[in-house]
Amino acid sequence: MLDVCLSLFKLDLGITHNLRDALFINRLNSTITELTKMGVDLSKETAEDIQLIVDYSLWQYRKRQDDVGLPRNLLFKIHNRKIEKVISSAKSEAESE
C-alpha cells in the first residue's frame, strides 16, 4: 500500500525522481499513524483508504508552514470513515448475538 501511496503522492506533486522519497515515506507513515489515532480504519487498503492517506499527506506537506485548518473535504472524508467504522462495529455485534 505504501508504494502506491508514494507513487500517487509524487505524481500529484509532479516529482519523478526519488531524491526525497525518504521524506515522503516518513510523511505517509506519519499520516497513517495519525489517521489511525483519529479512529479511521485503514485495514482494508481500499482505493478510498489510499486516496485519503495521499490527500491528507499532500495537505500536510503543502501547508506545513501555514497556519490553516484542515479543508472541509478532508474533514468530511475522515468523519465519514469514523462513522463507517462505528456502523461496521455495530453490525458485527448485532450479528454475533
C-alpha positions as CSV (number, residue, x, y, z in Angstrom):
1,M,0.0,0.0,0.0
2,L,2.8,2.4,0.8
3,D,4.3,2.0,-2.7
4,V,1.0,3.0,-4.3
5,C,0.6,6.0,-1.9
6,L,4.1,7.2,-2.6
7,S,3.6,6.9,-6.4
8,L,0.3,8.9,-6.2
9,F,1.9,11.5,-3.8
10,K,4.8,12.1,-6.1
11,L,2.5,12.2,-9.2
12,D,0.4,14.9,-7.6
13,L,3.5,17.0,-6.9
14,G,4.9,16.4,-10.3
15,I,8.0,14.7,-9.0
16,T,9.7,11.9,-11.0
17,H,13.0,11.5,-9.1
18,N,13.5,9.6,-5.8
19,L,15.7,12.1,-4.0
20,R,13.1,13.0,-1.4
21,D,11.5,9.6,-1.1
22,A,12.7,9.1,2.5
23,L,10.9,12.4,3.5
24,F,7.7,11.4,1.6
25,I,7.6,7.9,3.0
26,N,8.0,9.3,6.5
27,R,5.2,11.8,5.8
28,L,2.9,9.0,4.6
29,N,3.7,6.7,7.6
30,S,3.0,9.6,9.9
31,T,-0.3,10.2,8.2
32,I,-1.3,6.6,8.5
33,T,-0.5,6.7,12.2
34,E,-2.3,10.0,12.7
35,L,-5.4,8.8,10.9
36,T,-5.4,5.6,12.9
37,K,-5.2,7.5,16.1
38,M,-8.2,9.6,14.9
39,G,-10.2,6.4,14.7
40,V,-10.0,5.8,10.9
41,D,-9.8,2.1,10.0
42,L,-7.2,1.7,7.2
43,S,-7.0,-2.1,7.4
44,K,-8.9,-2.8,4.2
45,E,-6.4,-1.0,2.0
46,T,-9.2,0.1,-0.4
47,A,-8.8,2.9,-3.0
48,E,-10.6,5.2,-0.6
49,D,-8.0,4.4,2.1
50,I,-5.1,5.1,-0.2
51,Q,-6.6,8.3,-1.5
52,L,-7.4,9.6,2.0
53,I,-3.8,8.9,3.0
54,V,-2.4,10.6,-0.1
55,D,-4.7,13.6,0.2
56,Y,-4.1,14.1,3.9
57,S,-0.3,13.8,3.4
58,L,-0.3,16.2,0.5
59,W,-2.2,18.8,2.5
60,Q,0.3,18.4,5.4
61,Y,3.2,18.7,3.0
62,R,1.9,21.7,1.2
63,K,0.6,23.6,4.3
64,R,3.4,22.6,6.7
65,Q,4.4,26.2,7.2
66,D,1.0,27.8,7.0
67,D,-1.4,28.1,9.9
68,V,-4.6,26.9,8.2
69,G,-7.3,24.5,9.2
70,L,-8.0,21.2,7.5
71,P,-10.1,21.6,4.4
72,R,-13.7,20.6,4.6
73,N,-13.4,17.8,2.0
74,L,-10.7,16.1,4.2
75,L,-12.8,16.7,7.4
76,F,-15.8,15.1,5.7
77,K,-13.8,12.1,4.5
78,I,-12.3,11.5,7.9
79,H,-15.6,12.0,9.7
80,N,-17.4,9.6,7.2
81,R,-14.7,7.0,7.8
82,K,-15.2,7.2,11.6
83,I,-18.9,6.8,11.2
84,E,-18.4,3.8,8.8
85,K,-16.2,2.2,11.5
86,V,-18.9,2.6,14.2
87,I,-21.6,1.2,11.9
88,S,-19.5,-1.7,11.0
89,S,-18.8,-2.5,14.6
90,A,-22.5,-2.3,15.5
91,K,-23.4,-4.7,12.7
92,S,-20.7,-7.1,13.8
93,E,-22.0,-7.0,17.4
94,A,-25.6,-7.5,16.2
95,E,-24.7,-10.5,14.0
96,S,-22.8,-12.2,16.9
97,E,-25.8,-12.0,19.2
